[in-house]
Amino acid sequence: MTFKLSPDIGNNFCYAPWTNIHIDTRGNYKTCCAGTDSLGNLKDNSFDTDLLLDIKSKLVNNEYHTNCRLCKNNLVAERNWYTDIANNKIIPIDDITDSHLQNLDIRWSNTCNLSCVYCDSMFSSQWAQLRKEPAERTDFGNNLSNIIKHVTDNQATIKNIALLGGEPLLQKENIQLLDIVSNDVHVNIITNLSVPLANNKIFKRLLDMQNVMWDISFETVDLRFEYVRRGAGWSTMILNLRMLQDAIADRPGHRVGITGQYSVYNCLDLVDLYRHFDLYALPTLRLNELQYPHELSVFSLPTDLMRQAAEQAILATEYTKRTHQHDQTELLLNIADRLNTSNNDHADIEKLYEWHAYQEEKYWPNSTLTFESLWPKFRKNTLP
């Protein structure tokens, strides 16, 4: 029996179980980064073929599987990415258990040089050290060759590689991965771009690729940037960003963008943030709504501050419209609508300052950067 994989199957269908490899920083193999069920783990070489078959069987019949609940609940579904990679085309397979590998999303470890305020030890080795958690870096010595062989065997259908982490420019396995794929494979890299670039082998190898989307992670500037992105320096970020822009100036297949989290760190100054990007000719800013930790969500603020944030979000659409970011305009208007219709009258803004003071004292006691000095506006705007 031939199966025809296609979005025409219905709203519950997703290409990912057939077209994607996702391995998280702890060695868990899943259908995708949004998949909630682990199919196995590279540490013990386990793999649940029955679970994968169950997921595939339900999706190919347009039935819901609990592994896909994050996509079902989120405003923007992860599955859209795999649909785009597949170009919405029909993929015929002879058996439901077959694969048609198109995307690689292998996060070799949590190795990272930063401890961003809202991150955690799963994605940052720096956070693991701060929390005195044991290092759990997966040893790929026994199975890296198998992964490389599997990728090599499927070179003809691979279209995209997603490099994340941790910090992908510090993941030494990425060199071997990039060396076995065609130079015309599209690469999405999400990087903090705060590592030394001049002698970085992964950075140099990526410059040889024909199609790379450089997605730089940050959402604040100057001292606020250094507060949120602990361990990074704003001047270094600008130098690295200019170095990258110069290096790809004659590479039309390379693009640079900024992706950050919409949170308490930028919600009351969103218009000024976009103006700063304009003034310094920084790449286009794209925001995602921060979900965790809840203390940093704009929806945890008192009602009057949520209304101010809503006004900023609406005004910021002048920028997103001018830069033709239709999805970002929709996102900001959606956020503004929710902020204008939400009430949190019993919220105490002092709790936000206390939360940060606790974090600062516990994890960064020697730092001169404090939330209270960098974000006084929250308290000032709630004074009677």
C-alpha positions in Angstrom: 0.0 0.0 0.0 1.4 3.4 -1.0 0.9 6.3 1.4 0.8 9.9 0.2 2.0 12.3 2.8 0.4 15.7 2.4 -1.3 18.5 4.4 -4.4 17.6 2.4 -4.8 14.7 4.8 -6.1 17.2 7.3 -5.4 19.6 10.2 -3.9 16.8 12.4 -1.3 15.7 9.8 2.4 16.6 10.1 5.4 15.6 8.0 7.8 15.6 10.9 7.6 11.9 12.0 8.7 10.9 8.5 10.9 13.8 7.4 12.7 15.0 10.6 15.4 13.8 13.0 15.2 15.7 16.4 17.7 14.9 19.2 17.5 17.2 22.2 20.4 18.2 24.4 19.9 15.3 26.8 20.0 12.7 24.0 16.2 12.2 23.7 15.0 11.3 20.2 11.7 12.8 19.3 9.6 13.5 16.3 10.4 17.2 16.5 11.3 19.9 19.1 7.6 20.3 20.0 7.0 16.6 20.3 6.2 15.7 23.9 7.0 12.0 23.8 10.5 10.6 23.8 10.9 7.8 21.3 14.2 6.8 22.8 17.6 8.0 24.2 21.1 7.9 22.7 22.6 7.3 26.1 21.1 3.8 26.4 20.5 3.3 22.6 16.8 2.7 23.3 14.1 3.3 20.7 10.3 2.7 20.9 9.3 1.7 17.4 5.7 1.0 18.5 5.2 4.6 19.8 6.6 6.0 16.5 4.3 3.7 14.5 1.3 4.8 16.7 2.1 8.5 16.0 2.5 7.9 12.3 -0.7 5.8 12.1 -2.8 8.5 13.8 -1.4 11.4 11.8 -1.7 9.7 8.4 -5.4 9.1 9.3 -5.8 12.8 10.4 -6.3 11.7 14.0 -4.9 13.6 17.0 -2.0 12.2 19.0 -1.0 13.5 22.4 2.6 13.8 21.2 1.4 16.8 19.1 -0.5 18.7 21.9 1.9 21.7 21.9 1.1 22.4 18.2 -2.6 21.9 18.9 -2.5 24.5 21.7 -0.1 27.1 20.2 -0.9 30.1 18.1 1.8 29.2 15.6 2.2 25.5 15.0 5.7 23.9 14.8 4.3 21.7 12.0 4.1 24.7 9.7 7.9 24.6 9.5 8.0 21.0 8.2 5.3 21.8 5.7 7.4 24.7 4.4 10.5 22.5 4.1 8.4 19.9 2.2 7.0 22.7 0.0 3.5 21.4 0.6 4.2 18.6 -1.8 3.0 15.0 -1.8 5.6 12.6 -0.5 4.8 9.0 -1.5 6.1 6.2 0.7 5.7 2.5 0.2 5.2 1.7 3.9 4.0 3.8 6.8 7.3 2.9 8.7 9.4 4.4 5.9 11.2 7.7 6.3 11.9 10.5 3.8 14.6 12.5 5.6 14.4 16.2 4.8 15.4 18.0 8.1 18.0 17.5 10.8 17.6 19.1 14.2 20.3 17.5 16.3 21.2 19.5 19.5 24.4 17.7 20.5 24.6 19.1 24.0 23.7 22.0 26.3 27.2 23.5 25.9 26.8 27.3 26.0 28.8 30.3 27.0 25.8 32.3 28.4 23.3 32.0 31.2 20.4 34.0 29.8 18.0 35.0 32.6 15.1 33.0 31.3 17.0 29.9 30.1 17.8 26.8 32.1 20.3 24.0 32.5 18.7 21.9 29.7 19.9 24.5 27.1 22.9 26.0 28.9 25.9 24.4 30.6 26.5 27.7 32.3 23.1 27.4 34.0 24.0 23.8 35.0 27.1 25.2 36.7 25.2 27.9 38.5 22.7 25.4 39.8 25.5 22.9 40.6 23.8 20.3 38.5 25.9 17.4 37.2 27.1 17.6 33.6 25.0 15.3 31.5 26.6 15.8 28.1 25.7 12.9 25.8 28.7 10.8 24.8 28.3 10.4 21.0 31.4 8.3 20.8 29.4 5.1 20.3 26.7 6.3 18.0 28.0 9.4 16.2 29.2 7.2 13.4 25.7 5.7 13.0 24.2 9.1 12.9 26.7 10.2 10.3 26.0 7.1 8.2 22.3 7.6 8.4 22.6 11.2 7.2 25.0 10.1 4.5 22.6 7.5 3.3 19.9 10.1 3.0 21.9 12.9 1.5 19.7 13.0 -1.7 16.5 14.1 0.2 18.0 16.3 2.9 16.9 19.9 2.4 17.5 21.7 5.7 19.7 21.5 8.8 18.7 23.3 12.0 21.6 24.2 14.3 20.6 25.0 17.8 21.9 24.1 21.3 23.2 25.1 23.6 25.3 27.3 21.4 25.7 25.6 18.0 29.0 27.5 17.3 30.5 25.6 20.2 29.1 22.1 19.3 32.1 20.4 17.7 29.9 17.6 16.2 28.4 20.2 13.8 31.7 20.2 11.9 31.3 16.5 11.0 27.6 17.1 10.2 28.2 20.0 7.9 31.1 18.2 6.1 28.8 15.3 4.9 25.9 17.4 3.5 25.8 19.2 0.2 26.8 22.9 0.3 23.4 23.8 -1.2 21.5 22.4 1.8 19.7 25.2 3.6 20.9 25.9 7.1 19.0 27.6 9.9 21.3 28.5 12.8 20.1 30.1 16.0 23.1 31.5 17.8 23.9 34.0 20.5 26.8 35.2 18.3 28.8 36.0 21.4 31.7 33.6 20.9 35.0 34.5 19.3 34.4 34.2 15.5 37.9 34.7 14.0 39.1 31.2 14.6 35.7 29.4 15.0 35.7 26.4 12.6 31.9 26.1 12.5 31.5 29.7 11.6 34.1 29.4 8.8 32.4 26.2 7.5 29.0 27.9 7.5 30.4 30.6 5.3 31.1 28.0 2.7 27.5 26.9 2.6 25.3 28.5 -0.1 22.1 29.1 1.9 22.3 30.1 5.6 19.7 31.8 7.7 21.6 33.4 10.6 19.2 33.8 13.5 20.8 35.9 16.3 19.2 35.7 19.7 18.6 38.9 21.7 15.8 41.3 22.5 17.3 44.2 24.4 20.3 46.4 23.9 23.2 48.0 25.7 23.3 47.3 29.5 19.9 45.6 29.4 21.2 43.2 26.8 24.1 42.3 29.2 21.7 41.8 32.1 19.4 39.4 30.1 22.1 37.7 28.2 24.4 37.0 31.1 28.0 36.5 30.0 27.7 38.5 26.8 28.9 42.0 26.1 27.0 44.5 23.9 30.1 45.8 22.2 31.2 42.3 21.4 27.8 41.5 20.0 28.0 44.5 17.6 31.5 43.7 16.5 30.5 40.1 15.8 27.4 41.2 14.0 29.3 43.6 11.8 31.9 40.8 11.1 29.1 38.5 10.0 27.5 41.1 7.8 30.8 41.8 6.1 31.6 38.1 5.6 28.3 37.4 3.9 28.1 40.7 1.9 28.9 38.8 -1.3 26.9 35.7 -0.4 23.3 36.3 -1.6 22.1 33.0 -0.1 23.0 34.2 3.4 20.5 36.2 5.5 20.7 37.6 9.0 17.8 38.3 11.4 17.3 38.9 15.1 14.9 36.8 17.1 14.1 37.6 20.7 11.6 37.0 23.5 8.7 39.4 24.1 8.7 39.8 27.8 8.8 42.2 30.7 12.3 43.2 29.5 11.0 45.0 26.4 7.2 45.4 26.7 7.1 48.9 28.0 9.8 50.2 25.6 9.0 48.3 22.5 8.8 51.4 20.2 12.2 52.6 21.5 13.7 49.2 20.8 12.6 49.2 17.2 13.9 52.7 16.8 17.3 51.6 18.2 17.3 48.8 15.6 16.6 51.4 12.9 19.2 53.9 14.1 22.0 51.4 14.2 20.9 49.6 11.0 20.5 46.3 12.8 18.9 43.3 11.1 15.1 42.9 11.3 13.8 42.0 14.7 11.4 39.1 15.1 9.7 38.4 18.5 8.3 35.3 20.1 6.1 35.5 23.1 7.9 34.3 26.2 6.1 31.5 28.0 8.5 30.6 30.8 9.2 31.5 33.5 5.8 33.0 34.2 7.3 35.8 36.3 8.8 37.3 33.2 5.6 37.1 31.1 3.9 40.4 30.3 0.6 38.8 31.4 1.9 38.5 35.0 2.0 42.3 35.3 -0.7 44.4 37.0 -3.6 45.5 34.8 -2.5 49.1 34.2 1.0 47.9 33.1 -0.6 45.4 30.7 -2.6 48.2 29.2 0.6 50.3 28.7 2.3 47.2 27.1 -0.7 46.8 24.8 -0.4 50.4 23.6 3.3 49.9 22.9 2.6 46.7 21.0 0.1 48.5 18.8 2.5 51.4 18.1 5.2 48.9 17.3 3.2 47.6 14.4 4.2 50.7 12.4 7.7 49.1 12.3 6.5 45.6 11.4 4.2 46.9 8.7 7.0 49.0 7.2 9.4 46.0 7.2 6.6 43.8 5.7 6.6 41.4 8.7 2.9 40.5 8.4 3.1 37.6 10.8 4.8 39.9 13.4 2.1 42.5 12.9 -0.5 39.8 13.5 1.4 38.6 16.6 1.6 42.1 18.2 -2.0 42.9 17.5 -3.0 39.5 19.0 -0.9 40.2 22.1 -2.3 43.8 22.4 -5.9 42.5 22.2 -5.2 39.9 24.9 -3.5 42.5 27.1 -6.4 44.9 26.7 -9.0 42.2 27.7 -7.0 40.7 30.6 -7.2 41.8 34.2 -4.7 41.2 36.9 -5.7 43.7 39.5 -4.3 41.8 42.5 -0.8 41.6 41.0 2.0 43.2 43.1 4.8 44.8 41.0 7.1 44.5 44.0 7.0 40.7 43.4 8.8 41.2 40.1 11.6 43.2 41.8 11.8 40.6 44.6 12.1 37.8 42.0 15.0 39.4 40.3 16.7 40.4 43.5 16.6 36.8 44.6 18.1 35.7 41.2 20.8 38.3 41.3 21.9 37.5 44.9 21.9 33.7 44.3 23.5 33.5 40.8 25.3 36.8 40.1 26.2 38.3 43.4 29.2 40.1 42.0 27.4 41.8 39.1 26.7 45.5 39.2 23.7 45.1 36.9 20.4 45.0 38.7 16.8 44.8 37.5 15.8 47.7 39.8 18.4 50.1 38.3 17.8 49.1 34.6 14.0 48.8 34.7 12.7 51.4 37.2 9.7 52.2 35.0 7.6 49.4 36.3 7.6 50.8 39.8 7.3 54.5 38.7 4.3 53.7 36.5 2.4 52.1 39.3 3.0 54.8 41.9 -0.2 56.7 42.9 
